[in-house]
Amino acid sequence: MGLSVALDITVLLAGGLTFATWKIWEMRHAQRTVLDLVAENDEHDEGISLLRHPQPLAYYLPGDGGRVVLSTGAIDVLSRRELAAVVSHEEGHRHGRHGALLIPLQVLSPFVSFLPVARYGPEVMRTYLEMSADDYARARVSAPALRAALEKSSLFHRPPRGALGMHDAVVERRLHRLERGAVPMLDQATLLGVSGAALSLFWTLLMVR
């Protein structure tokens, strides 16, 4: 009897996790479809989806190769060097496959919301990924250019749900880290390990609830 109940719970949890993962994929797919309709390729960089909108926007939308999205409003408020740093930052999300790393926490945290660490887990991981993308940008452009761009982050609209982008969340921590010349974050392989460990921990917590 006990084994049968445990099996039933495992099947239900696996189904719930699969459904949640599919919903995230579907949300990102819908956002990419909208971008295909309203965005255009930037004349200076075909890898950028350009939105003609006065509101500053800059974000990376994961899935299907990923999309780096900029608005004309962002181009208006950033200098050329700052813009290069922001684009490089978003490319850092693509290079590090950060959208995939965030999915386990996005999917699992609702199932263990009774734990404070589970409620804050996705935001902690998001902060970590933003810092990792900062390292990618400062290595390819410069830390001063990235800092100058981050100081304007309060002007930027929050990116759509499921995207990683320029806004004023945790910006003070990121600025402080850049100013003190912090060592680079962990590499992609270690990030994958951290994400996998978090996934395993959350799954264990689910099973012993």
RODRENTOR-404380 format. One record per residue (C-alpha): x, y, z. Coordinates in steps of 0.1 Angstrom, whole numbers, padded with zeros to 4 digits, always signed. Layout:
XYZ/...
***
This chain:
+0000+0000+0000/+0027+0024+0010/+0047+0016-0021/+0017+0022-0043/+0010+0056-0027/+0046+0066-0032/+0045+0055-0068/+0013+0075-0074/+0028+0106-0058/+0060+0102-0079/+0039+0099-0111/+0018+0130-0102/+0049+0150-0094/+0066+0139-0127/+0035+0149-0146/+0033+0182-0128/+0070+0190-0135/+0066+0180-0172/+0036+0202-0175/+0053+0232-0159/+0083+0228-0182/+0061+0226-0212/+0043+0258-0201/+0076+0277-0198/+0086+0265-0233/+0052+0275-0246/+0055+0310-0231/+0089+0315-0247/+0076+0302-0280/+0047+0326-0279/+0071+0355-0272/+0093+0346-0300/+0063+0344-0324/+0054+0380-0314/+0089+0392-0319/+0090+0377-0354/+0059+0398-0362/+0069+0431-0346/+0107+0432-0345/+0132+0438-0373/+0169+0429-0377/+0192+0457-0366/+0210+0472-0396/+0243+0470-0378/+0239+0436-0363/+0216+0410-0377/+0218+0390-0345/+0197+0417-0327/+0159+0419-0328/+0151+0457-0329/+0118+0470-0315/+0108+0505-0325/+0095+0517-0292/+0104+0547-0271/+0105+0527-0238/+0141+0514-0232/+0143+0476-0234/+0172+0452-0235/+0168+0415-0229/+0177+0380-0239/+0148+0356-0247/+0160+0320-0245/+0149+0292-0268/+0154+0283-0305/+0189+0298-0306/+0178+0327-0284/+0170+0363-0293/+0188+0395-0281/+0162+0422-0281/+0168+0460-0281/+0143+0488-0284/+0151+0521-0301/+0145+0537-0267/+0175+0518-0254/+0196+0530-0282/+0186+0566-0275/+0197+0565-0238/+0229+0545-0242/+0262+0557-0256/+0278+0535-0283/+0302+0519-0258/+0274+0513-0232/+0252+0498-0259/+0281+0474-0269/+0284+0464-0233/+0247+0457-0229/+0245+0437-0261/+0276+0417-0250/+0259+0411-0216/+0228+0397-0233/+0251+0376-0256/+0267+0363-0224/+0233+0348-0215/+0231+0331-0248/+0267+0318-0246/+0262+0304-0211/+0228+0289-0219/+0214+0307-0189/+0178+0302-0200/+0182+0264-0196/+0199+0268-0163/+0171+0288-0149/+0143+0264-0159/+0149+0237-0131/+0144+0263-0104/+0114+0280-0122/+0098+0246-0125/+0105+0231-0091/+0101+0261-0068/+0063+0262-0068/+0063+0225-0056/+0084+0233-0025/+0071+0269-0019/+0067+0260+0018/+0105+0263+0021/+0120+0299+0022/+0150+0287+0002/+0127+0274-0025/+0109+0307-0027/+0141+0327-0031/+0160+0302-0051/+0150+0314-0086/+0159+0350-0078/+0193+0340-0063/+0201+0319-0095/+0189+0348-0117/+0213+0372-0098/+0241+0347-0103/+0234+0344-0140/+0233+0382-0144/+0268+0384-0127/+0281+0357-0150/+0268+0376-0181/+0285+0408-0166/+0318+0389-0167/+0312+0380-0203/+0306+0417-0212/+0334+0432-0192/+0359+0408-0208/+0347+0418-0243/+0340+0455-0239/+0350+0469-0205/+0339+0471-0169/+0335+0510-0170/+0312+0508-0200/+0291+0481-0183/+0290+0501-0151/+0279+0532-0170/+0251+0512-0186/+0240+0497-0153/+0237+0531-0138/+0210+0538-0163/+0191+0506-0155/+0163+0524-0137/+0153+0538-0170/+0146+0504-0185/+0114+0485-0185/+0114+0451-0169/+0119+0423-0194/+0090+0399-0202/+0085+0369-0180/+0109+0341-0189/+0135+0365-0203/+0168+0377-0188/+0174+0414-0193/+0184+0449-0183/+0165+0464-0154/+0173+0477-0119/+0170+0444-0100/+0201+0437-0079/+0219+0464-0098/+0237+0478-0067/+0253+0444-0060/+0264+0441-0096/+0278+0476-0096/+0297+0470-0064/+0311+0438-0078/+0323+0455-0110/+0338+0484-0090/+0359+0462-0068/+0372+0441-0097/+0358+0408-0086/+0371+0376-0099/+0351+0360-0127/+0321+0338-0118/+0322+0300-0122/+0324+0287-0157/+0295+0271-0176/+0304+0236-0166/+0303+0245-0129/+0271+0265-0134/+0255+0234-0149/+0267+0215-0118/+0252+0240-0095/+0219+0239-0113/+0219+0201-0113/+0226+0201-0076/+0198+0225-0070/+0175+0203-0090/+0185+0172-0071/+0181+0189-0038/+0146+0202-0046/+0136+0168-0059/+0148+0152-0026/+0128+0178-0006/+0098+0169-0026/+0101+0132-0019/+0106+0137+0019/+0079+0163+0023/
***
